[in-house]
Amino acid sequence: MLTYFTGTWAAEAVSVPAAAEAVLSEHANLGWWTMWFFGVYALVRLGVYLWLKTRNRLGLQALLLLIVLGGGYLLYETGDHGAELVFRYGVGVQNVEETPAPAEPGLTIGADGWRTVRAVGDGMHFRGYVDGTMIVHGHGDAASPGVAGLRLDGTGTVVLRRLSGSTL
């Protein structure tokens, strides 16, 4: 459980390129299911151990071994997605030399200087970034495919320097 929650905190603290958002969502989903699988499995193993009638039954122990191998696959997939985030997309990696990064797709607004705002909806994950830092990460039902839009509410002037969109 600790690794799931530390991973969630880390995802909120690092800048994630737009191309890596789908991998991050899959990694988070796999981490969730892996946490629950091993939590329930640990309770089952404890119950089997404490109930004396089942403690030394070879068939039951073999079945539990096969079940935990399925959990091992979940763990492998979760780790593989995490490795892809780090090694393919450089998420959470500090650059040795400071080089200007290419601009991320998103909405750029200005009031006290230009700021880059990016909104990402991927499956049931919804993230909002300001200047490359995640400021919100919520969950909800996945939206149906279709048209996306921008709604501004209030008074004042909005100047857009660039507005772009991309599919994940």
VOGU-3710 file (C-alpha; in Angstrom, 3 decimals, decimal comma):
1> mltyftgtwa> 0,000/0,000/0,000  2,859/2,331/0,770  4,179/2,113/-2,792  0,751/2,951/-4,229  0,382/6,096/-2,114  3,970/7,260/-2,617  3,502/6,755/-6,360  0,328/8,840/-6,259  2,147/11,624/-4,405  5,068/11,440/-6,851
11> aeavsvpaaa> 2,753/11,712/-9,870  1,380/14,948/-8,443  4,852/16,384/-7,839  6,477/15,870/-11,244  5,909/17,309/-14,689  4,427/14,735/-17,051  4,733/15,278/-20,828  1,464/15,086/-22,738  2,671/11,990/-24,618  3,105/10,146/-21,288
21> eavlsehanl> -0,363/10,882/-19,855  -1,916/7,630/-21,131  0,965/5,579/-19,687  0,622/7,423/-16,355  -3,107/6,625/-16,211  -2,485/2,949/-16,966  0,310/2,860/-14,372  -1,996/4,407/-11,752  -4,824/1,971/-12,549  -2,497/-1,032/-12,419
31> gwwtmwffgv> -1,039/0,222/-9,136  -4,555/0,481/-7,680  -5,468/-3,078/-8,680  -2,095/-4,434/-7,542  -2,531/-2,835/-4,108  -5,984/-4,357/-3,684  -4,950/-7,750/-5,020  -2,071/-8,169/-2,583  -4,076/-6,706/0,320  -6,864/-9,250/-0,169
41> yalvrlgvyl> -4,364/-12,027/-0,877  -2,548/-11,281/2,402  -5,838/-11,537/4,311  -6,672/-14,848/2,613  -3,211/-16,240/3,412  -3,566/-15,147/7,030  -6,989/-16,811/7,230  -5,629/-20,028/5,742  -2,766/-20,014/8,234  -4,957/-19,312/11,270
51> wlktrnrlgl> -7,626/-21,877/10,363  -5,919/-25,109/11,343  -7,968/-27,331/8,953  -6,515/-25,544/5,912  -2,968/-24,875/7,098  -1,307/-28,035/5,698  -3,545/-28,816/2,709  -1,235/-29,161/-0,271  -3,970/-28,589/-2,888  -4,999/-25,310/-1,280
61> qallllivlg> -1,380/-24,165/-1,014  -0,864/-24,961/-4,722  -4,010/-23,001/-5,631  -2,822/-20,007/-3,602  0,541/-20,204/-5,369  -1,171/-20,064/-8,776  -3,270/-17,107/-7,640  -0,250/-15,151/-6,415  1,461/-15,743/-9,772  -1,408/-13,728/-11,304
71> ggyllyetgd> -0,609/-10,986/-8,807  3,017/-11,216/-9,865  1,906/-10,429/-13,412  -0,002/-7,361/-12,168  3,124/-6,263/-10,313  5,243/-6,790/-13,438  2,889/-4,711/-15,620  2,757/-1,919/-13,034  6,551/-1,810/-12,848  6,879/-1,946/-16,624
81> hgaelvfryg> 4,606/1,089/-17,026  6,559/2,922/-14,313  9,825/2,126/-16,059  8,384/3,400/-19,337  7,497/6,705/-17,652  11,064/7,103/-16,399  13,159/5,694/-19,238  11,030/6,593/-22,269  9,518/9,900/-21,175  11,988/11,058/-18,500
91> vgvqnveetp> 9,308/11,571/-15,838  10,873/12,397/-12,489  14,394/12,536/-13,911  16,474/15,609/-13,181  18,429/16,959/-16,146  22,167/17,319/-15,731  22,214/20,316/-18,045  19,400/22,802/-18,171  18,081/22,773/-21,723  14,893/24,496/-22,817
101> apaepgltig> 12,122/21,939/-23,154  9,745/22,028/-26,120  6,428/23,704/-25,360  3,709/21,360/-24,172  0,339/21,482/-25,863  -2,150/23,458/-23,831  -3,759/26,810/-23,262  -1,460/29,763/-22,627  -2,956/32,736/-20,777  -1,528/36,004/-19,571
111> adgwrtvrav> -2,221/38,482/-16,790  0,982/39,010/-14,806  3,098/37,349/-17,490  2,388/34,294/-19,611  1,422/31,035/-17,956  0,909/27,665/-19,568  -2,204/25,782/-18,506  -2,796/22,210/-19,597  -5,895/20,080/-18,999  -5,763/16,330/-19,560
121> gdgmhfrgyv> -8,636/13,869/-19,562  -7,527/10,272/-20,035  -10,014/7,554/-19,231  -11,193/8,170/-15,684  -8,195/10,377/-14,807  -8,457/14,167/-15,050  -5,366/16,327/-14,434  -4,708/20,040/-14,507  -1,245/21,616/-14,854  -0,013/25,191/-14,502
131> dgtmivhghg> 3,478/25,857/-15,864  4,209/22,125/-15,972  3,219/21,462/-12,330  0,183/19,296/-11,592  -2,249/21,266/-9,441  -5,266/18,964/-9,553  -5,838/15,252/-10,189  -9,365/13,953/-9,991  -11,239/10,828/-11,018  -14,636/10,322/-12,574
141> daaspgvagl> -16,488/8,416/-15,235  -14,706/8,303/-18,582  -16,140/10,807/-21,053  -17,643/9,599/-24,298  -15,584/10,316/-27,424  -16,596/13,517/-29,112  -16,019/17,237/-29,339  -14,017/19,108/-26,695  -14,410/22,784/-25,938  -13,229/25,698/-23,850
151> rldgtgtvvl> -15,646/27,576/-21,620  -14,750/30,862/-19,972  -17,084/32,368/-17,418  -16,834/35,849/-15,941  -15,819/39,306/-17,012  -12,530/40,681/-18,238  -10,167/40,166/-21,116  -8,518/36,917/-22,104  -5,610/36,951/-24,543  -4,639/33,623/-26,054
161> rrlsgstl> -1,129/33,332/-27,389  -1,582/29,743/-28,474  -4,319/27,139/-28,166  -3,780/23,562/-29,262  -5,165/20,115/-28,681  -3,961/16,573/-29,110  -5,324/13,078/-28,667  -3,713/10,709/-26,185
//
